[in-house]
Amino acid sequence: MSRFWHAVALTGYFGLFGVLLLWFAWLEPPTRAPVSLVLLLLAGPLLFPLRGLLHGRPYTHAWTSFLALFYFAAAVFSLAGPMERPWLAWLEMGFSLLLFLGAILYVRAHARERRALLERARDGGVVADSRVAGRG
């Protein structure tokens, strides 16, 4: 089950990243600030958890869920004002929700699977691998 939630989190992540690039680099580039600065400030924070998300690290998924809440709030803020293309903010909101739910539920499913694997290893008398024990 954790593989499914990992895929949901990655879909939300890459969808959110793509929407931000599409929105601020091509469809509605900012007029008061350089495009590169706006992309750095809005899409840049998404680059920090990329490696951990791709490797399926639960700790990275957990704190990325907080990052997703920022993008959800930004989408709500954008929808509150007049917009030429409100569907972009709706997409940002949807992908941020996907990222949030996928990340949180991945951590939960991963912990349950790891706990079950450790219990099976303990009951069977098999020494657990260090990666199974959560160190890898």
N, CA, C and O of each residue as an XYZ file, in Angstrom:
544
protein
N       0.817     -1.195      0.000
C       0.000      0.000      0.000
C       0.861      1.260      0.000
O       0.461      2.300     -0.523
N       2.057      1.150      0.598
C       2.910      2.336      0.646
C       3.367      2.743     -0.753
O       3.588      3.927     -1.009
N       3.509      1.786     -1.652
C       3.913      2.131     -3.029
C       2.846      2.989     -3.705
O       3.168      3.907     -4.460
N       1.585      2.691     -3.435
C       0.500      3.485     -4.011
C       0.558      4.924     -3.502
O       0.472      5.865     -4.291
N       0.707      5.100     -2.170
C       0.729      6.442     -1.606
C       1.995      7.191     -2.010
O       1.986      8.416     -2.130
N       3.082      6.453     -2.219
C       4.294      7.088     -2.721
C       4.054      7.631     -4.130
O       4.487      8.736     -4.457
N       3.369      6.854     -4.953
C       3.049      7.313     -6.315
C       2.104      8.519     -6.276
O       2.248      9.435     -7.085
N       1.156      8.532     -5.364
C       0.245      9.674     -5.224
C       1.028     10.918     -4.816
O       0.804     12.002     -5.356
N       1.940     10.763     -3.868
C       2.748     11.902     -3.416
C       3.617     12.434     -4.556
O       3.731     13.647     -4.731
N       4.223     11.549     -5.322
C       5.058     11.992     -6.444
C       4.224     12.647     -7.537
O       4.676     13.602     -8.169
N       3.022     12.150     -7.766
C       2.130     12.782     -8.736
C       1.782     14.198     -8.297
O       1.822     15.131     -9.099
N       1.446     14.351     -7.039
C       1.162     15.679     -6.509
C       2.369     16.592     -6.577
O       2.241     17.773     -6.901
N       3.535     16.055     -6.274
C       4.766     16.851     -6.286
C       5.084     17.359     -7.686
O       5.250     18.560     -7.897
N       5.168     16.437     -8.641
C       5.528     16.846     -9.997
C       4.420     17.656    -10.663
O       4.700     18.536    -11.477
N       3.168     17.367    -10.324
C       2.068     18.170    -10.842
C       2.125     19.589    -10.325
O       1.931     20.538    -11.086
N       2.389     19.747     -9.039
C       2.507     21.069     -8.437
C       3.678     21.836     -9.032
O       3.557     23.019     -9.351
N       4.795     21.168     -9.177
C       5.971     21.801     -9.767
C       5.684     22.244    -11.206
O       6.059     23.343    -11.612
N       5.020     21.379    -11.964
C       4.679     21.710    -13.351
C       3.693     22.858    -13.463
O       3.840     23.719    -14.331
N       2.689     22.880    -12.595
C       1.709     23.969    -12.614
C       2.374     25.299    -12.312
O       2.089     26.304    -12.964
N       3.263     25.307    -11.320
C       3.951     26.557    -10.974
C       4.825     27.048    -12.125
O       4.853     28.243    -12.420
N       5.534     26.134    -12.771
C       6.349     26.534    -13.918
C       5.485     27.039    -15.065
O       5.790     28.062    -15.679
N       4.423     26.326    -15.347
C       3.516     26.718    -16.421
C       2.877     28.069    -16.132
O       2.792     28.923    -17.014
N       2.438     28.257    -14.921
C       1.740     29.467    -14.528
C       2.646     30.691    -14.584
O       2.313     31.681    -15.235
N       3.788     30.628    -13.906
C       4.599     31.829    -13.749
C       5.680     32.012    -14.803
O       6.284     33.082    -14.875
N       5.936     31.017    -15.608
C       6.947     31.180    -16.653
C       6.324     31.382    -18.026
O       6.945     31.972    -18.910
N       5.092     30.892    -18.212
C       4.562     30.938    -19.561
C       3.194     31.618    -19.650
O       3.032     32.550    -20.438
N       2.213     31.181    -18.871
C       0.851     31.691    -19.034
C       0.635     33.071    -18.427
O       0.026     33.929    -19.066
N       1.112     33.305    -17.223
C       0.958     34.598    -16.559
C       2.278     35.030    -15.921
O       2.393     35.047    -14.696
N       3.269     35.376    -16.733
C       4.538     35.795    -16.119
C       4.353     37.102    -15.353
O       3.582     37.966    -15.771
N       5.051     37.245    -14.244
C       4.906     38.459    -13.437
C       5.436     39.679    -14.183
O       6.394     39.587    -14.951
N       4.794     40.827    -13.945
C       5.208     42.057    -14.613
C       6.036     42.950    -13.702
O       6.791     43.793    -14.187
N       5.908     42.782    -12.389
C       6.612     43.665    -11.455
C       7.918     43.083    -10.937
O       8.689     43.794    -10.292
N       8.183     41.833    -11.198
C       9.399     41.181    -10.721
C       9.934     40.275    -11.825
O       9.173     39.837    -12.688
N      11.220     39.993    -11.807
C      11.773     39.069    -12.800
C      11.180     37.667    -12.647
O      10.928     37.202    -11.535
N      10.967     37.017    -13.766
C      10.384     35.674    -13.758
C      11.261     34.719    -12.953
O      10.751     33.885    -12.205
N      12.571     34.841    -13.105
C      13.472     33.928    -12.400
C      13.356     34.080    -10.885
O      13.425     33.089    -10.159
N      13.184     35.293    -10.410
C      13.043     35.510     -8.968
C      11.740     34.904     -8.443
O      11.723     34.272     -7.387
N      10.668     35.099     -9.176
C       9.374     34.549     -8.763
C       9.421     33.022     -8.767
O       8.908     32.386     -7.846
N      10.028     32.431     -9.792
C      10.140     30.972     -9.834
C      11.039     30.453     -8.715
O      10.769     29.401     -8.136
N      12.093     31.181     -8.414
C      12.991     30.770     -7.336
C      12.266     30.798     -5.988
O      12.442     29.896     -5.168
N      11.463     31.819     -5.762
C      10.750     31.939     -4.490
C       9.567     30.980     -4.372
O       9.280     30.473     -3.287
N       8.884     30.732     -5.489
C       7.686     29.885     -5.422
C       7.952     28.411     -5.715
O       7.389     27.542     -5.050
N       8.794     28.118     -6.692
C       9.053     26.719     -7.034
C      10.335     26.201     -6.388
O      10.529     24.989     -6.284
N      11.199     27.093     -5.960
C      12.466     26.695     -5.355
C      12.339     25.813     -4.128
O      13.054     24.816     -4.026
N      11.450     26.142     -3.185
C      11.321     25.274     -1.999
C      10.929     23.837     -2.328
O      11.177     22.933     -1.530
N      10.326     23.619     -3.482
C       9.963     22.249     -3.857
C      11.185     21.410     -4.238
O      11.105     20.183     -4.274
N      12.305     22.061     -4.519
C      13.495     21.305     -4.896
C      14.180     20.634     -3.700
O      14.879     19.635     -3.869
N      13.985     21.178     -2.490
C      14.649     20.614     -1.315
C      14.270     19.164     -1.027
O      15.164     18.364     -0.752
N      12.993     18.783     -1.076
C      12.667     17.395     -0.739
C      12.742     16.418     -1.919
O      12.383     15.251     -1.758
N      13.185     16.848     -3.074
C      13.127     16.000     -4.267
C      13.852     14.673     -4.079
O      13.285     13.619     -4.369
N      15.075     14.701     -3.607
C      15.847     13.462     -3.477
C      15.201     12.494     -2.491
O      15.095     11.298     -2.762
N      14.773     13.017     -1.352
C      14.148     12.157     -0.354
C      12.825     11.575     -0.820
O      12.491     10.435     -0.494
N      12.071     12.358     -1.583
C      10.805     11.840     -2.117
C      11.054     10.742     -3.136
O      10.369      9.719     -3.137
N      12.029     10.953     -3.996
C      12.321      9.941     -5.016
C      12.833      8.646     -4.390
O      12.569      7.562     -4.910
N      13.558      8.747     -3.288
C      14.093      7.564     -2.616
C      13.102      6.951     -1.631
O      13.376      5.894     -1.064
N      11.958      7.595     -1.420
C      10.934      7.038     -0.548
C      11.260      7.124      0.927
O      10.903      6.227      1.691
N      11.924      8.174      1.338
C      12.282      8.337      2.754
C      11.087      8.887      3.535
O      10.578      9.960      3.211
N      10.642      8.169      4.550
C       9.455      8.598      5.300
C       9.615      9.952      5.983
O       8.668     10.737      6.019
N      10.800     10.239      6.524
C      10.994     11.516      7.203
C      10.810     12.677      6.226
O      10.207     13.692      6.576
N      11.323     12.533      5.016
C      11.169     13.577      4.005
C       9.706     13.747      3.630
O       9.228     14.869      3.464
N       9.000     12.637      3.497
C       7.566     12.719      3.196
C       6.819     13.458      4.299
O       5.907     14.241      4.029
N       7.211     13.203      5.538
C       6.509     13.819      6.660
C       6.661     15.336      6.642
O       5.667     16.048      6.788
N       7.868     15.845      6.470
C       8.005     17.295      6.497
C       7.593     17.938      5.181
O       7.308     19.136      5.154
N       7.554     17.183      4.094
C       7.059     17.730      2.832
C       5.561     17.999      2.916
O       5.046     18.862      2.206
N       4.867     17.274      3.769
C       3.434     17.526      3.927
C       3.191     18.943      4.445
O       2.193     19.566      4.081
N       4.082     19.459      5.284
C       3.954     20.839      5.747
C       4.197     21.823      4.610
O       3.550     22.867      4.535
N       5.120     21.489      3.737
C       5.397     22.326      2.567
C       4.173     22.372      1.647
O       3.867     23.414      1.067
N       3.478     21.243      1.517
C       2.284     21.193      0.687
C       1.194     22.119      1.227
O       0.425     22.691      0.454
N       1.125     22.266      2.538
C       0.127     23.165      3.126
C       0.381     24.621      2.746
O      -0.559     25.399      2.584
N       1.657     24.986      2.603
C       1.990     26.335      2.151
C       1.430     26.581      0.746
O       0.848     27.634      0.485
N       1.604     25.624     -0.146
C       1.104     25.791     -1.508
C      -0.425     25.763     -1.560
O      -1.030     26.429     -2.401
N      -1.041     25.003     -0.675
C      -2.498     25.024     -0.581
C      -2.972     26.418     -0.166
O      -3.910     26.959     -0.753
N      -2.327     26.993      0.839
C      -2.696     28.337      1.297
C      -2.443     29.377      0.206
O      -3.230     30.311      0.050
N      -1.365     29.225     -0.541
C      -1.083     30.155     -1.639
C      -2.160     30.068     -2.717
O      -2.536     31.082     -3.304
N      -2.652     28.865     -2.978
C      -3.715     28.706     -3.972
C      -5.013     29.347     -3.491
O      -5.707     30.001     -4.269
N      -5.340     29.166     -2.232
C      -6.545     29.799     -1.679
C      -6.417     31.314     -1.749
O      -7.373     32.008     -2.096
N      -5.240     31.823     -1.420
C      -4.990     33.260     -1.490
C      -5.143     33.767     -2.924
O      -5.713     34.835     -3.143
N      -4.642     33.015     -3.894
C      -4.774     33.413     -5.298
C      -6.229     33.414     -5.750
O      -6.652     34.291     -6.503
N      -6.983     32.437     -5.290
C      -8.397     32.366     -5.673
C      -9.224     33.483     -5.055
O     -10.283     33.830     -5.579
N      -8.757     34.050     -3.951
C      -9.507     35.107     -3.274
C      -9.489     36.410     -4.065
O     -10.398     37.230     -3.932
N      -8.475     36.601     -4.874
C      -8.373     37.831     -5.650
C      -8.816     37.632     -7.081
O      -9.109     36.512     -7.500
N      -8.865     38.720     -7.831
C      -9.242     38.585     -9.238
C      -8.128     37.906    -10.033
O      -6.955     38.259     -9.919
N      -8.522     36.934    -10.830
C      -7.553     36.186    -11.640
C      -8.050     36.083    -13.065
O      -9.253     36.014    -13.320
N      -7.110     36.074    -13.985
C      -7.454     35.866    -15.385
C      -7.700     34.384    -15.670
O      -8.564     34.033    -16.472
N      -6.933     33.522    -15.006
C      -7.056     32.074    -15.194
C      -7.182     31.388    -13.822
O      -6.185     30.910    -13.282
N      -8.375     31.338    -13.265
C      -8.512     30.728    -11.926
C      -8.263     29.229    -11.911
O      -7.998     28.663    -10.850
N      -8.342     28.579    -13.051
C      -8.117     27.141    -13.085
C      -6.685     26.782    -12.691
O      -6.433     25.664    -12.243
N      -5.750     27.712    -12.853
C      -4.373     27.455    -12.423
C      -4.292     27.337    -10.900
O      -3.588     26.477    -10.370
N      -5.014     28.203    -10.214
C      -5.028     28.122     -8.747
C      -5.752     26.859     -8.284
O      -5.364     26.248     -7.288
N      -6.806     26.467     -9.010
C      -7.491     25.223     -8.655
C      -6.570     24.025     -8.860
O      -6.579     23.091     -8.057
N      -5.777     24.044     -9.925
C      -4.806     22.966    -10.140
C      -3.750     22.949     -9.042
O      -3.381     21.886     -8.543
N      -3.267     24.129     -8.668
C      -2.290     24.205     -7.586
C      -2.880     23.640     -6.293
O      -2.206     22.920     -5.557
N      -4.125     23.970     -6.031
C      -4.786     23.468     -4.833
C      -4.932     21.945     -4.890
O      -4.671     21.254     -3.905
N      -5.344     21.436     -6.030
C      -5.520     19.992     -6.179
C      -4.218     19.223     -6.039
O      -4.164     18.215     -5.335
N      -3.172     19.688     -6.702
C      -1.898     18.987     -6.609
C      -1.285     19.109     -5.215
O      -0.631     18.176     -4.749
N      -1.483     20.232     -4.549
C      -0.960     20.348     -3.190
C      -1.708     19.405     -2.243
O      -1.110     18.853     -1.319
N      -3.006     19.221     -2.468
C      -3.758     18.242     -1.667
C      -3.286     16.820     -1.944
O      -3.165     16.011     -1.025
N      -3.020     16.518     -3.216
C      -2.491     15.199     -3.560
C      -1.150     14.956     -2.877
O      -0.904     13.881     -2.329
N      -0.292     15.962     -2.916
C       1.012     15.836     -2.273
C       0.851     15.650     -0.771
O       1.514     14.796     -0.180
N      -0.011     16.429     -0.152
C      -0.219     16.326      1.290
C      -0.742     14.945      1.679
O      -0.171     14.277      2.541
N      -1.824     14.527      1.043
C      -2.422     13.235      1.389
C      -1.487     12.073      1.063
O      -1.350     11.140      1.854
N      -0.848     12.133     -0.096
C       0.078     11.067     -0.471
C       1.244     10.967      0.489
O       1.644      9.864      0.860
N       1.797     12.097      0.899
C       2.949     12.081      1.804
C       2.564     11.554      3.184
O       3.257     10.701      3.740
N       1.470     12.055      3.734
C       1.051     11.623      5.071
C       0.665     10.141      5.085
O       1.060      9.397      5.983
N      -0.094      9.731      4.102
C      -0.540      8.338      4.082
C       0.585      7.380      3.704
O       0.541      6.204      4.067
N       1.594      7.870      2.977
C       2.778      7.045      2.705
C       3.522      6.766      4.010
O       3.921      5.630      4.265
N       3.706      7.783      4.825
C       4.408      7.597      6.096
C       3.653      6.585      6.958
O       4.258      5.705      7.570
N       2.363      6.716      6.999
C       1.546      5.805      7.809
C       1.633      4.367      7.289
O       1.846      3.435      8.063
N       1.466      4.193      5.976
C       1.506      2.849      5.398
C       2.902      2.241      5.518
O       3.037      1.047      5.785
N       3.929      3.046      5.323
C       5.303      2.553      5.426
C       5.599      2.080      6.845
O       6.237      1.043      7.030
N       5.145      2.824      7.842
C       5.371      2.434      9.232
C       4.642      1.129      9.554
O       5.189      0.268     10.242
N       3.424      0.981      9.065
C       2.678     -0.257      9.312
C       3.357     -1.446      8.646
O       3.471     -2.515      9.246
N       3.813     -1.260      7.394
C       4.476     -2.356      6.696
C       5.786     -2.735      7.370
O       6.111     -3.918      7.478
N       6.533     -1.748      7.821
C       7.801     -2.016      8.494
C       7.566     -2.738      9.816
O       8.287     -3.676     10.158
N       6.554     -2.293     10.552
C       6.225     -2.940     11.826
C       5.811     -4.397     11.597
O       6.227     -5.284     12.342
N       5.001     -4.643     10.579
C       4.564     -6.012     10.291
C       5.744     -6.883      9.867
O       5.814     -8.053     10.243
N       6.658     -6.332      9.098
C       7.831     -7.078      8.654
C       8.740     -7.406      9.830
O       9.290     -8.505      9.901
N       8.902     -6.471     10.745
C       9.725     -6.728     11.928
C       9.086     -7.780     12.833
O       9.787     -8.611     13.410
N       7.763     -7.748     12.956
C       7.080     -8.760     13.769
C       7.205    -10.143     13.152
O       7.399    -11.129     13.862
N       7.093    -10.216     11.827
C       7.263    -11.513     11.151
C       8.687    -12.017     11.308
O       8.905    -13.212     11.508
N       9.660    -11.114     11.219
C      11.052    -11.520     11.377
C      11.322    -11.984     12.805
O      12.055    -12.950     13.020
N      10.736    -11.301     13.774
C      10.926    -11.672     15.172
C      10.254    -13.012     15.471
O      10.825    -13.858     16.160
N       9.042    -13.201     14.953
C       8.317    -14.451     15.204
C       8.960    -15.634     14.499
O       8.897    -16.761     14.990
N       9.576    -15.386     13.354
C      10.208    -16.463     12.597
C      11.630    -16.741     13.038
O      12.242    -17.703     12.573
N      12.167    -15.920     13.924
C      13.525    -16.133     14.392
C      14.579    -15.660     13.406
O      15.749    -16.026     13.526
N      14.188    -14.868     12.454
C      15.109    -14.375     11.439
C      15.619    -13.017     11.889
O      14.852    -12.195     12.390
N      16.920    -12.778     11.711
C      17.492    -11.477     12.042
C      17.116    -10.504     10.938
O      17.320    -10.785      9.757
N      16.563     -9.352     11.328
C      16.107     -8.369     10.352
C      17.292     -7.637      9.737
O      18.284     -7.360     10.412
N      17.180     -7.333      8.468
C      18.159     -6.534      7.751
C      18.124     -5.094      8.285
O      17.078     -4.643      8.751
N      19.243     -4.371      8.225
C      19.278     -3.007      8.739
C      18.355     -2.086      7.953
O      17.830     -1.122      8.510
N      18.149     -2.364      6.673
C      17.231     -1.544      5.898
C      15.799     -1.767      6.335
O      14.994     -0.836      6.323
N      15.473     -2.979      6.716
C      14.130     -3.298      7.194
C      13.886     -2.620      8.540
O      12.775     -2.178      8.831
N      14.922     -2.545      9.344
C      14.777     -1.964     10.682
C      14.656     -0.451     10.644
O      14.470      0.174     11.688
N      14.755      0.146      9.480
C      14.515      1.578      9.350
C      15.761      2.427      9.335
O      15.667      3.650      9.433
N      16.916      1.826      9.215
C      18.147      2.608      9.194
C      18.615      2.913      7.785
O      19.595      3.641      7.626
N      17.967      2.397      6.759
C      18.483      2.579      5.408
C      17.581      3.226      4.496
O      17.920      3.427      3.330
